[in-house]
Amino acid sequence: MPFSRSINVVGCHAEGEVGDVITGGVLDVPGKTMFDKLVHFETKKDSLRQLLLNEPRGRASMNTNLVLPPCDPRADAGFLIMESEEYAPMSGSNIICTTTVLLETGMIPMKEPVTEVTLDTAAGLVTVTAECKAGKCQSVEFDNVPSFALELDYKVNVPGIGEVIVDIAYGGMMYVLVDAASLGLMVSNQQSRQLVEIAERIKRATEAAYTPIHPENSGIKGFSVLAFTEPLKIEDGVKVATNAVVVSPGRFDRSPCGTGTSARLAVMHSRGQIQEGEVFKHRSILGTEFISRIRGTTTVGKYPAVLPTVKGRAWITSFKQVVLDSTDPFPEGFRVGDQWHMPPN
């Protein structure tokens, strides 16, 4: 058969968000750190991301993770996160998917009842604890990188909307956080189109006014995600809230979003709304849930930061071999506006 590419992939989702994992067919690339490897793929081998995430093999609402040898000798494995528009330095749902696949396929030996794994990401080392039973990874809890608020109540003038008050925070990715009710909105599937369209407009306006830069890695900057938040409430003595994270090019994260949860914990802690050790349950637009807490505090540059721990579940959905026929007219796929949010030029 005239195939110019063959890639082995394990399908997986974490609380609804697709995070497939490449387990074969892609070689390692040079780099002293996983961030260096991220840049290498982004600048020299981006055809892989395009092939897997664009149609006809992919779709807007999915991610693909690439398992690679770690750069840090303390790690059991390294991995990179490929999203529709970018390579994310860190992602909670994707680390949950990747850990589940590594353990359930035997790439890393599973130990029952608990397996501890250290993963090397472009955002730094992440320690993972998986609860395991009868060969199944029942849950994955990860100690995320330090997360911090850069700006609280930052005012942005959004064309066609007016002044919008946002928070800007880092949780492994840079976030714009907006109270949905402040715009007369609510996190609901019935308002999906409106939420996505407004989120993209707010992101573009915020980018034009403010450029967030990670104080310890200047390569991590700019916005690609916005979280619409709903107020905290108490259920059975535990703090609970719903959010909807809008990911570029304009679609919802189906999970509660691990880095978004971390960013929100940083904002909540800055406002005195949550203390170290308190449990916070964060829910998605689907109603799925991540359970989180602040395990400690630190500083990142000039910013007070929290150390978030987030727990969720993932399920393997398929084992597949993705191929590229050498005569295929779409070697890097395509996008069509009925499925891919394409704002006017």
ABEGO torsion letter per residue (X at the ends): XBBABBBBBBBBBBGGBBBBBBABGBBBBBEABAAAAAAAAAAAAAAAAAAAABOAABBABBBBBBBBBBABAABABBBBBBBAABBBABBAAAAAAAAAAAAAAGABBBBOABBBBBBBBAAEBBBBBBBBBGGBBABBBBBBBBBBBABBGBBBBBBGAEBBBBBBBBAGBBBBBBBAAAAGBBBBAAAAAAAAAAAAAAAAAAAAABBBBBAABAABBEBABBBBBBBBBBBGGBBBBBBBBBBOAGBBBABAEAAAAAAAAAAAAAAGABBBGBBBBBBBAAGBBBBBBBAEBBBBEABBBBBBBBBBBBBBABBBBBBBBAABABAAEBBBAAABBBBBX
